[in-house]
């Protein structure tokens, strides 16, 4: 074994993942499509720990609690099984996105961990198999293995992975209105939706139709159609979640005000469309030349960041990039063991 470091970025789904066909294998009930970002990275190092009796997890310099470490160890057990080894490891991770606030933190976290762990255990995985591996930690993590616009295929264990597709250039404005952890995790909300919503079966079938339309729109570089599908599907997902028993609301009044402001911007000639994962924060896709102007308008609602398509998960070689023990970043912001958005 050898110490390895990887970096990955979160992704924001434009056609949403909400519901599993298999909890253990983390197989989606329907496919999805997302944009991997070029900001809010997670950097994770896996270090051999030959004298340790169990895996150790450090989140931004602080030793993680038992629950967080247990989730990581379950994932690493799968890596060890693939490698035919039993080595225990130290995992150090840092990131720049709040955990559990609907900004896809678990996607970047497990994509980075999968990439670093696969290399540390000398697994020779192609892009498809690395995506499949990341999926076992967090469903949306399989999309962060791929760069830019990525489709996550539903299917069985062998056929459920994400891959990049061509799409027109665009920017995304992230409007962060609340950085707090959600009262209900995405994982629990997803289960409750499938179990109690009378609209769940219709959601699954319509999502497959939306995905087909979206892939075609990307191939045609039809930004308008991409935007229409993006906003419509986001509103459908949040309507579905509110139909659970008891109802769950992730969007707050500020979130709705942002959707309204973006609709008003379209009427005034700035073509933009809103989406939101399982949280109150809103992402807006817009043509590159209009991004800064719209970001200025939306700054009244919260912190704004203009981001673009980003790289897939990848290994780092610069020693200065490796997270060191005692990093001073806030431990609560690390996504490796977090819930993330899972949309």
N, C-alpha and C positions, 0 to 999 in steps of 0.2 A: 504493500500500500504506500501511497504518497499523499502529502497534503495538497489539496487543490482548492482553487477559488473560482467561483462563477458569479456572473451578474445576470439579472433578468429584470424586465420591466412589466408593470401591470398592463392589463388590457381592458378595454371597455367594450362590452357587447353591443352591437347594433341590432342583431337578431338574438334574442335572449335565451339563455339556458335557465330553465326553471322547472326542475323535476327530474328525478332519476328513475331509470328502468331497473337498475341494480345498485343497491346501496354499497355492497362490499367492493365491487369492481369499479364503482363510480362511473356507471354508464348512463348517459343522458336519455331521457324519454324522447327527445327530439334534437336535431342538430342545431348549431348556432354559428354565429359569425361575429368577429370582433376586430378591433384595431389595437394592436400592440403599440404602446406609447414610447416616447423618447425621454420621459422624465419619470420621477418617483421610483428610482431603481431600488432593488434589493441586492446586496452583495453578501455572499455566504461562502465560508471556508469550512471544509471537512478535513480534520486532522486525525491521523491514527492515534489511538489511545490504548496501546498494548497492555498496560497494567490496570486498565479500568475494568470493573465488573459490569458496568452498565454505560450506556451512552450518556454524554453530558451535553447539555444545550445552554449556550450563552446568548442571550438576546441583548445586543447593544451593551455588552460588558457586564451584565447581571446574569447570574445563574437562574435559569427558568424554573418554574414550579413543576411539580410532579405531573400534573395534567398535560402541560405543554410538552414536557419531555417524553411522556408516554406516546403522544401522537406522532412525534418525530421518530421514536424508536420503532413503532409499528411500520412506518414507511421504510425505515432503514432495514428492518427485517426482510422486507420484500427485495430490497437491493442485495442484501446478503444472500438470500436464496438464489437470486439470479447469478451471483458471482461464485456460489459454492464456498462461501467463507463465513466466519463467525466473528470477525474483528469488531471490536467496539470503537467508537469514534467520539471526538469532540467536535461539535458543530458551533461555529461562531457566525453570527449574522447581524447585519445592520441594514436599515432602510430609511426611506424618506417619505413614507406615506402612512397616514394613520391606520391602525388596524381596526377592522370591524365597523368602519364608517361608510361603507358602500363605495370604496375606491379600489376594489379588486386587489387587496393586499395579499390574500392567500395565493393569488395567481402568480405574482412575482416571487413570493417566498418559496413555494414548492417547485417552481420552474428553476430557480437558482439552486435549490438543494438537490434536485434530481440531476442537474448538470454536473455539479461538483461531486456528488456521491458516485455517479456513474464513472467519472474519471478516476476518483480515488480508489475505487474497487476494480479498476481496469476492465470495465465493461465496454465492449466495442459496439456501440449503439448508433444506428443511423438516425436521421431526424425523426422519422416516423416512430421508431421504438423509444426514443427519448421522450417524445410527446406522450406516448402511451404510459411510460414510467411516471412522468409528472402528474398525469391524470389520477394515478393511484393515491397521490397525496391530496390533491384538490382538483376538482373537475376543470375549473377554468384555467388551472396552471398549464394544461396541455396546450392552450392557445398561446401562452406567453413564451413557449419554446419557439414558436414561429414568428417571423418578422412581419410587420405591417398588417395588412388585412389577412385574416386567417379564418378558415372554416373548420369547425370541429364536427366530424362525422359521427352520427349515432351508429350503433351497431353492437357487435360483440367485443370481447376483450381484444381480439386481434385487429379488428377493423375500426375501432373507435380511437381516433387520433386527430390532431389538427395539422393543417398545412396551409401555407401562404397561397394567396391568389392575387391576380392583378386587380388594381382598382385605381380610380382617378386620385390625383393628389388632393389632399384636404388637410385642414387643421381642426383641432378639437380644443375648445375652451372649457377648462375644468373650473367650475364655480363651487368652491368649498364653503358651504353655509354652516356646517356643523362637523367638528372633528371627533365628537364623542362616540364611544362604542355604542352600537345599537342595543336596545332593550331586548330584542328578540334576534337571535342569530339567523343568518341566512339558511343554515342547515336545518334548524328547527322549523323556520317558516316554510321552507320547501316541503318538508314532511307534512306539515299541517295543511298546506294547500292541496297536496295530492289526496290527503285523507278526507278532507271536509268540503272542498269547493265543488259545487255542482257543475262548474264550468271547466273543470280540469281537462277532461277528455277532449273538449273542443279546443282548448289551448294547445294541446299536443299536436293535433292534426293541423290546425291553422299555422302553427309555427313551422312545420315542414313546408307548407305552401309559401310562407313568407321567405323562408331560406332559399327556395328555388328561385323566387322572384329577385331576391337580393343578389344572388350569385350572377344572375343574368344581367342585372343592372350594373354590377361591378365590371363585368366583361365588356359591356357597352360603354363604360365610363359615363354613365348617366347619373350625375350627381343629384339632380332633382329627384329622381326615383329612389335613389339610395336614401336621401333625406326623408322622403315621405314614409318609406317603410320603417326607417329607424324610429321616428317619432311615434308612428302608429303602434308599433310593436311594444315600445316602452309603456305607453299608456294602457295597452291591453294587459301587460304583465302586472302593473300596479293595480289595475281594476280587479284582476284575478286574485291578487294577494288580499285585497280588501274584502273578497267574498268568502274568506275562510271563517271558520267558527272556532274561537272568537275572531273578529276582524283584526287584521294587522295593517298598520299604516306606516310606511317608510317615508313617504313624501310629507313635508310640512308646508305651512302657508308660504314660506319663502321659496320653496321648490316650485310650487304652483305659480308663484309670481314670476319666476324666471321663465317657465314655459310660456306664460302670457307675453312677457317682454320679447322673447324670441319670435313669437308669432307676429307681434307688432313690427319687429324689425323686418320680417319678410314683406309685410305690407308696404314698408317704406323703401324696399328695394335691396336689402341685404339678405341674400338667401342663406338661411341657417335653420337647423333643426335640432330639437332637444331630445335627450335621452337621460335615463337615470337607472343605475343598478339598484340593488336592494339597500337603499339608504337615502338620505335627504339631499345629497350632493348631486349636482346636475352637470352633465357634459353636453356640449353643443358642437355639432359639426358645421363647418363653414368653409367656403372657398378660401384659399390661402391669402389672396389680396384683400379680403374683407375681415380677416381675423382680428387685427389690432383695433380697428374701429369698433367692432362689436364688443370686444373685451372691455374697452373703455366704458361702454354703456352698461355692461353687466357688473362692473366693479362695485356698483351701489348695493349689490345683493350679498357680497362676500368676497373672499380672496379669489382672484382669478389667475389662471396660468394658461398660456397658449402653448399647446404641445402639438407634435406631429407624429407621423408614423415612426416607430422605433425598431431597433434590432431584436432578433430573437435571443433567447438565452445563450450565453457563451462563456467560455473559460477565460480567465485573466491570467496574465503572466507577470505583470508589474508588481513587485513586492510592496510598493507603496499603496496598492489598491486593496491589500489584504486586511480584513477587519482584525484589529488587535484586541487582546484582552484588555478590559478597562476602558473601552470606548465610552465617551461621555454622553452619547445620544440617549434619549429617553427610551427605556426598555419597553414602555407601553406602546411605542410606535413600531415595533418589529412585527412582521407578518408571518414569520416562519411557522408559528403554531397558532396563528390567528384564524378567525373565521373568514374574513374578507367578504367580498360582495357575492361571489358565486352566481352571477347572472350570465 
